[in-house]
Amino acid sequence: MNPTSFLTTALLALVLAAPSHGQPTAAPAASPAASADTDLVALVGPRAAELSGAGVEKIVARTDKGKRNIQVLTKYGALYFGWPKGAKPIAFTMELGRGPVVVHASDHGAAARARYAAAFDALIPEVLDRTAKAKAWAERPRT
């Protein structure tokens, strides 16, 4: 291949690979998981500011046979504890960083939404209580 034909081929490849200006591009289709995560965020929405204000940064809930299936990362340290009595364990991860709250879960749907709502209602007061105790411990007067 001579240098002229190589340059011509390379130029043609660049032109074909470049995005066309003025042509509308199709928006990516929303995945079912993304919309379901949005549904779960709506369940937490009213309490997200309260959790964030208390110092909660992340909640990881597991469903295995462990006694400490809830992991809460706070500004005051990590907390580990079990599911509150009467709560049905369900796996999820909730991130309450500087941006909007994000909830990741493996299963979604109308039936799962009710289970998540019940789990959040049982878990969030416990998380707030334990975070307040961790804050009090971290900010206690030292002698």
MARTOR-503410 format. One line per 3 residues: their letters; for each residue y, z, x of N, C-alpha, C, CB. Coordinates in Angstrom, 1 decimal. Last residue first. Glycine has a CB too. Example, Ala and Ser with C-alpha at 12.3 -4.5 7.8 and 13.67 -1.06 7.14 Angstrom:
2
SA> -2.2:7.1:12.8:-1.1:7.1:13.7:0.0:7.9:12.9:-0.6:5.7:14.1 | -5.7:7.8:13.2:-4.5:7.8:12.3:-3.3:7.8:13.2:-4.5:9.0:11.3;
***
This chain:
143
TRP> 13.7:78.4:-11.6:14.2:79.6:-10.9:13.7:79.6:-9.5:13.9:80.8:-11.7 | 14.7:75.8:-13.7:13.9:76.2:-12.6:14.5:77.4:-11.9:13.6:75.0:-11.7 | 14.7:75.1:-17.2:15.4:75.7:-16.0:14.4:76.2:-14.9:16.3:76.8:-16.4;
REA> 13.3:72.0:-18.2:13.3:73.5:-18.2:14.1:74.0:-17.0:11.9:74.1:-18.3 | 12.8:69.3:-18.5:14.2:69.8:-18.3:14.3:71.3:-18.3:15.0:69.2:-19.5 | 10.1:69.1:-18.8:10.7:68.4:-17.7:12.1:68.9:-17.4:10.7:66.9:-17.9;
WAK> 9.7:70.5:-21.2:9.0:71.0:-19.9:9.7:70.4:-18.7:7.6:70.6:-19.9 | 11.1:69.0:-23.0:11.5:70.4:-22.8:10.9:70.9:-21.5:11.0:71.2:-23.9 | 9.6:66.6:-22.8:11.1:66.6:-22.4:11.5:68.1:-22.1:11.9:66.0:-23.5;
AKA> 7.2:67.4:-23.8:7.3:67.0:-22.4:8.7:67.0:-21.9:6.7:65.5:-22.3 | 8.0:68.0:-26.4:7.5:69.1:-25.6:7.5:68.7:-24.1:6.1:69.4:-26.0 | 8.7:65.4:-27.3:9.8:66.5:-27.2:9.3:67.7:-26.4:10.0:67.0:-28.7;
TRD> 6.2:64.2:-27.1:7.3:63.8:-26.2:8.4:64.8:-26.1:7.9:62.4:-26.7 | 4.9:65.5:-29.2:4.4:65.7:-27.8:5.5:65.3:-26.8:3.1:65.0:-27.6 | 6.4:64.6:-31.4:6.3:66.1:-31.1:5.9:66.3:-29.6:5.2:66.7:-32.0;
LVE> 6.1:61.8:-31.2:7.4:62.4:-31.1:7.4:63.9:-30.8:8.2:62.2:-32.5 | 3.3:61.7:-31.6:3.9:61.2:-30.4:5.3:61.8:-30.2:4.0:59.6:-30.4 | 3.1:62.7:-34.2:2.4:63.4:-33.1:3.0:63.0:-31.7:0.9:63.1:-33.1;
PIL> 4.5:60.8:-35.7:5.0:62.1:-35.6:4.3:62.9:-34.5:4.7:62.9:-36.9 | 2.8:58.4:-35.1:4.2:58.5:-34.6:4.7:60.0:-34.6:5.1:57.6:-35.5 | 0.2:58.7:-36.3:0.4:58.8:-34.8:1.8:59.1:-34.4:-0.1:57.6:-34.2;
ADF> 0.3:58.4:-39.0:-0.4:59.5:-38.5:0.0:59.8:-37.0:-1.9:59.4:-38.6 | 1.6:55.9:-39.3:2.1:57.1:-40.0:1.5:58.4:-39.5:1.8:57.0:-41.5 | -0.1:54.2:-37.8:1.3:54.5:-37.3:1.9:55.8:-38.0:2.2:53.3:-37.6;
AAA> -2.3:54.3:-39.5:-2.4:54.8:-38.1:-1.1:55.1:-37.5:-3.1:53.7:-37.2 | -1.3:53.1:-41.8:-1.8:54.5:-41.8:-1.9:55.1:-40.4:-3.2:54.5:-42.5 | -0.6:50.6:-40.7:0.4:51.4:-41.4:-0.1:52.9:-41.4:0.7:50.9:-42.8;
YRA> -3.2:49.6:-40.0:-2.1:49.9:-39.0:-1.0:50.8:-39.5:-1.5:48.6:-38.5 | -4.4:49.4:-42.5:-4.9:50.3:-41.5:-3.9:50.6:-40.4:-6.2:49.7:-40.9 | -2.7:47.4:-43.6:-2.8:48.8:-44.3:-3.4:49.8:-43.3:-3.6:48.7:-45.5;
RAA> -3.3:45.3:-41.9:-1.9:45.8:-42.0:-1.9:47.2:-42.6:-1.1:44.9:-42.9 | -5.9:44.7:-42.4:-5.6:45.3:-41.1:-4.2:45.9:-41.2:-5.7:44.4:-39.9 | -5.7:43.3:-44.8:-6.4:44.6:-44.8:-6.1:45.4:-43.5:-7.9:44.3:-44.8;
AGH> -4.1:41.1:-44.0:-3.6:42.1:-45.0:-4.3:43.4:-45.0:-3.7:41.4:-46.4 | -4.1:40.7:-40.4:-4.4:40.4:-41.8:-4.0:41.4:-42.7:-5.9:40.1:-42.0 | -5.8:41.2:-37.2:-4.6:41.1:-38.1:-5.1:40.7:-39.5:-3.6:40.1:-37.6;
DSA> -6.8:42.5:-34.1:-7.1:42.0:-35.4:-5.9:42.1:-36.3:-8.3:42.8:-36.0 | -5.5:43.3:-31.7:-6.6:42.3:-31.6:-6.9:41.7:-33.0:-7.8:42.8:-31.0 | -2.0:43.6:-30.9:-3.2:44.1:-31.5:-4.2:43.0:-31.6:-3.0:44.7:-32.9;
HVV> 1.1:44.6:-29.8:0.0:43.8:-29.5:-1.3:44.4:-30.2:-0.3:43.5:-28.0 | 4.5:44.8:-30.4:3.2:45.4:-30.8:2.1:44.3:-30.6:3.2:45.9:-32.2 | 7.6:45.5:-29.2:6.6:44.5:-29.2:5.3:45.3:-29.5:6.5:43.7:-27.8;
VPG> 11.1:45.9:-29.8:9.8:46.5:-29.8:8.7:45.4:-29.9:9.6:47.5:-30.9 | 13.5:44.2:-27.7:12.9:44.6:-29.0:11.5:45.1:-28.8:12.9:43.4:-29.9 | 14.2:45.8:-24.5:14.4:44.7:-25.5:13.8:45.2:-26.8:13.7:43.5:-25.0;
RGL> 13.5:48.0:-23.0:14.9:47.7:-23.3:15.2:46.7:-24.3:15.6:47.3:-22.0 | 10.5:48.9:-24.7:11.3:48.8:-23.5:12.8:48.6:-23.9:10.9:47.6:-22.7 | 8.1:49.7:-26.1:9.5:50.0:-26.6:10.4:50.0:-25.4:9.5:51.4:-27.3;
EMT> 5.1:48.4:-27.1:6.0:48.5:-26.0:7.4:48.6:-26.5:5.9:47.2:-25.0 | 1.9:49.2:-28.0:3.3:49.2:-28.5:4.2:49.4:-27.3:3.6:50.2:-29.6 | -1.3:48.2:-28.7:-0.3:48.5:-27.6:1.1:48.3:-28.2:-0.6:47.7:-26.3;
FAI> -4.3:49.3:-30.4:-3.0:48.5:-30.3:-2.2:49.0:-29.1:-2.2:48.7:-31.6 | -7.1:50.0:-32.4:-6.5:49.7:-31.1:-5.3:48.9:-31.2:-7.6:48.9:-30.3 | -7.5:52.9:-34.4:-7.3:51.4:-34.4:-6.6:51.1:-33.0:-6.5:50.9:-35.6;
PKA> -9.0:55.7:-36.0:-8.5:55.0:-34.8:-8.5:53.5:-35.0:-9.5:55.4:-33.7 | -7.7:57.2:-38.8:-8.7:56.3:-38.4:-8.2:55.5:-37.1:-9.0:55.3:-39.6 | -6.9:60.7:-38.9:-6.4:59.3:-38.6:-7.6:58.4:-38.3:-5.4:59.3:-37.5;
GKP> -7.9:63.2:-39.1:-7.8:62.4:-40.3:-7.3:61.0:-40.1:-6.9:63.1:-41.2 | -6.1:64.5:-36.3:-7.2:64.7:-37.3:-6.9:63.9:-38.6:-7.4:66.2:-37.7 | -4.9:62.0:-34.0:-4.7:63.2:-34.9:-5.8:63.3:-35.9:-3.4:63.1:-35.6;
WGF> -6.7:61.1:-31.1:-6.2:60.7:-32.4:-6.0:62.0:-33.2:-7.1:59.7:-33.1 | -5.9:62.9:-28.0:-6.8:62.2:-29.0:-6.0:61.8:-30.2:-7.9:63.1:-29.3 | -3.7:62.1:-25.2:-4.3:63.0:-26.2:-5.2:62.2:-27.1:-3.2:63.7:-27.0;
YLA> -1.5:62.1:-22.5:-2.8:61.6:-23.0:-3.3:62.6:-24.0:-3.8:61.5:-21.8 | 1.5:60.9:-21.2:0.9:61.9:-22.1:-0.4:61.3:-22.5:1.8:62.3:-23.3 | 3.5:60.7:-18.3:2.5:60.1:-19.1:1.9:61.2:-19.9:1.4:59.3:-18.3;
GYK> 7.1:61.4:-18.2:5.8:61.4:-17.7:4.8:60.8:-18.7:5.3:62.8:-17.3 | 9.6:61.1:-19.3:9.2:62.4:-18.8:7.8:62.5:-18.2:9.4:63.5:-19.8 | 9.8:58.7:-20.5:10.7:58.9:-19.3:10.3:60.3:-18.6:12.1:59.0:-19.8;
TLV> 6.3:57.9:-21.2:7.6:58.4:-21.5:8.5:58.5:-20.3:7.6:59.7:-22.3 | 3.5:56.6:-22.5:4.3:56.6:-21.3:5.7:56.9:-21.7:4.2:55.2:-20.5 | 0.6:57.7:-23.9:2.0:57.5:-24.2:2.8:57.6:-22.8:2.6:58.5:-25.2;
QIN> -2.5:57.0:-25.1:-1.7:57.1:-23.8:-0.3:56.8:-24.2:-2.3:56.2:-22.7 | -5.3:58.1:-26.8:-3.9:57.7:-26.9:-3.2:58.0:-25.6:-3.2:58.6:-28.1 | -7.8:59.1:-26.3:-7.6:57.6:-26.6:-6.2:57.2:-26.7:-8.4:57.3:-27.8;
RKG> -9.4:61.3:-25.2:-7.9:61.1:-25.0:-7.7:59.6:-25.1:-7.5:61.6:-23.6 | -12.0:61.2:-25.5:-11.3:62.3:-26.3:-9.8:62.1:-26.1:-11.7:63.7:-25.7 | -13.8:58.1:-26.1:-13.1:59.1:-25.3:-12.3:60.1:-26.1:-12.2:58.4:-24.4;
KDT> -15.1:56.0:-27.4:-15.6:57.4:-27.7:-14.9:58.5:-26.8:-17.0:57.4:-27.4 | -12.4:53.8:-28.3:-13.7:54.1:-27.7:-14.0:55.6:-28.0:-13.7:53.8:-26.2 | -10.0:52.9:-29.2:-10.9:53.3:-30.2:-12.3:53.6:-29.6:-11.1:52.2:-31.2;
RAV> -6.5:53.5:-28.1:-7.9:52.9:-27.9:-8.8:53.5:-29.0:-8.4:53.3:-26.5 | -3.1:52.7:-27.7:-4.1:53.4:-28.5:-5.5:52.7:-28.4:-3.7:53.4:-30.0 | -0.3:53.2:-25.9:-1.6:52.4:-25.9:-2.6:53.3:-26.7:-2.1:52.2:-24.4;
IKE> 3.1:52.9:-25.9:2.0:53.6:-26.5:0.8:52.7:-26.5:2.3:54.0:-28.0 | 6.1:53.3:-24.0:4.9:52.5:-24.3:3.8:53.4:-24.9:4.3:51.8:-23.0 | 8.3:54.9:-24.0:8.4:53.6:-23.4:7.2:52.7:-23.8:8.5:53.6:-21.9;
VGA> 10.2:57.4:-25.5:8.9:56.8:-25.4:9.1:55.3:-25.0:8.2:56.8:-26.8 | 12.5:58.8:-25.8:12.1:58.6:-24.5:10.8:57.9:-24.3:12.0:59.9:-23.7 | 13.7:59.1:-28.2:13.0:60.3:-27.8:12.5:60.1:-26.3:11.8:60.5:-28.7;
GSL> 14.6:56.5:-28.6:15.6:57.6:-28.4:15.0:58.8:-27.8:16.4:57.9:-29.6 | 12.2:55.2:-29.3:13.0:54.9:-28.0:13.9:56.0:-27.7:13.7:53.6:-28.2 | 11.6:56.5:-31.7:10.7:56.6:-30.6:11.4:56.3:-29.3:9.5:55.6:-30.8;
EAA> 13.9:55.7:-33.2:13.6:57.1:-33.0:12.7:57.3:-31.8:13.0:57.7:-34.3 | 13.7:52.9:-33.2:14.8:53.5:-32.5:14.6:55.0:-32.3:16.1:53.3:-33.4 | 11.2:52.7:-34.6:11.3:52.2:-33.2:12.5:52.9:-32.5:11.5:50.7:-33.1;
RPG> 11.0:53.2:-37.3:10.8:54.3:-36.4:11.0:53.9:-34.9:9.4:54.9:-36.5 | 11.4:50.8:-38.6:12.3:51.9:-38.9:12.2:53.0:-37.9:12.0:52.4:-40.3 | 9.3:49.1:-37.2:10.7:48.9:-37.1:11.6:50.1:-37.4:11.1:47.8:-38.0;
VLA> 6.6:49.2:-37.7:7.2:50.2:-36.8:8.7:50.2:-36.8:6.7:50.0:-35.4 | 6.3:47.1:-39.4:5.8:48.4:-39.8:6.4:49.5:-39.0:4.3:48.5:-39.7 | 7.3:45.0:-37.9:8.0:45.4:-39.2:7.5:46.8:-39.6:7.8:44.4:-40.2;
VLD> 5.3:44.8:-36.1:6.6:45.3:-35.6:7.4:45.7:-36.8:7.4:44.2:-34.8 | 3.4:43.6:-37.6:3.2:45.0:-37.1:4.5:45.6:-36.6:2.1:45.0:-36.0 | 4.5:41.1:-38.0:4.2:42.0:-39.2:4.0:43.4:-38.8:2.9:41.5:-39.9;
TDA> 4.5:40.2:-35.4:5.8:40.4:-36.1:5.6:41.3:-37.3:6.4:39.0:-36.5 | 1.8:39.9:-35.1:2.5:40.9:-34.3:3.8:41.2:-34.9:2.6:40.4:-32.8 | 1.4:37.8:-36.8:0.8:39.1:-37.2:1.5:40.2:-36.4:-0.7:39.1:-36.9;
SAA> 2.7:35.8:-35.5:3.2:36.2:-36.8:2.6:37.5:-37.2:2.9:35.1:-37.8 | 1.0:35.6:-33.2:2.5:35.9:-33.0:3.0:36.4:-34.4:3.2:34.7:-32.5 | -1.5:34.9:-34.2:-1.3:36.2:-33.6:0.2:36.6:-33.5:-2.0:36.2:-32.2;
PSA> -1.1:32.3:-35.1:-1.3:33.4:-36.1:-1.1:34.8:-35.5:-2.7:33.3:-36.7 | 1.7:30.7:-33.5:0.3:31.1:-33.5:0.1:32.2:-34.6:-0.2:31.6:-32.1 | 3.8:28.1:-34.4:3.6:29.6:-34.3:2.2:29.9:-34.4:4.5:30.3:-35.3;
APA> 4.1:25.2:-32.5:3.6:25.8:-33.7:3.4:27.3:-33.5:2.3:25.2:-34.3 | 7.0:24.2:-30.8:5.6:24.6:-30.8:5.2:25.4:-32.1:5.3:25.5:-29.5 | 8.9:21.5:-32.1:8.8:22.9:-31.8:7.3:23.3:-31.7:9.6:23.8:-32.8;
ATP> 9.3:18.3:-30.6:8.6:19.1:-31.7:8.6:20.6:-31.2:7.2:18.6:-32.0 | 12.4:17.0:-29.8:11.1:17.5:-29.4:10.5:18.4:-30.5:11.2:18.3:-28.0 | 14.3:14.1:-30.2:13.9:15.4:-30.7:12.5:15.8:-30.2:14.0:15.5:-32.2;
QGH> 16.0:12.5:-27.6:14.8:12.4:-28.5:14.5:13.9:-29.0:13.6:11.8:-27.7 | 18.0:13.0:-25.9:18.4:12.5:-27.2:17.2:12.4:-28.2:19.0:11.2:-27.1 | 16.2:12.1:-23.0:17.3:12.7:-23.6:17.7:12.1:-25.0:18.6:12.6:-22.7;
SPA> 12.9:12.6:-22.2:13.8:11.7:-22.7:15.0:12.4:-23.4:13.2:10.7:-23.7 | 11.8:14.0:-19.1:12.0:14.2:-20.5:13.1:13.2:-21.0:12.4:15.6:-20.9 | 9.9:12.2:-16.7:11.1:12.9:-17.1:11.3:12.9:-18.6:12.4:12.1:-16.4;
ALV> 7.7:10.6:-16.3:7.5:12.0:-16.5:8.7:12.7:-16.9:7.0:12.6:-15.2 | 8.8:8.0:-16.0:7.9:8.3:-17.1:7.6:9.8:-17.4:6.5:7.6:-16.9 | 10.2:8.4:-13.7:10.9:8.0:-14.9:10.0:8.3:-16.1:11.3:6.5:-14.9;
LAL> 8.2:9.0:-11.8:9.3:10.0:-12.1:10.0:9.6:-13.5:10.3:10.0:-11.0 | 6.7:6.6:-11.8:6.1:7.9:-12.2:7.2:8.9:-12.6:5.2:8.4:-11.1 | 8.7:4.9:-10.8:8.1:4.7:-12.1:7.5:5.9:-12.7:7.1:3.5:-12.1;
LAT> 8.9:6.0:-8.2:10.0:5.9:-9.1:9.6:5.8:-10.5:11.0:4.8:-8.7 | 6.3:5.5:-7.2:6.8:6.9:-7.3:8.0:6.9:-8.3:7.2:7.4:-5.9 | 6.2:2.7:-7.3:5.3:3.4:-8.1:5.8:4.9:-8.3:3.9:3.4:-7.4;
TLF> 8.3:2.1:-5.5:8.4:1.6:-6.8:7.4:2.4:-7.7:8.0:0.1:-6.9 | 7.2:3.2:-3.1:8.5:3.8:-3.7:8.6:3.3:-5.1:9.7:3.3:-2.9 | 5.0:1.6:-2.8:4.8:3.0:-3.0:6.0:3.6:-3.6:4.5:3.6:-1.6;
STP> 6.1:-0.9:-2.5:5.3:-0.7:-3.7:5.1:0.8:-3.9:4.0:-1.5:-3.6 | 7.4:-0.4:0.0:8.2:-0.8:-1.2:7.4:-0.6:-2.4:8.6:-2.3:-1.1 | 5.3:0.2:1.9:6.3:1.2:1.5:7.1:0.9:0.2:7.3:1.4:2.6;
NM> 2.1:-1.0:0.7:3.3:-1.1:1.6:4.3:-0.1:1.0:3.8:-2.5:1.6 | -1.2:0.0:0.9:0.0:0.0:0.0:1.2:0.0:0.9:0.0:1.2:-1.0;
***
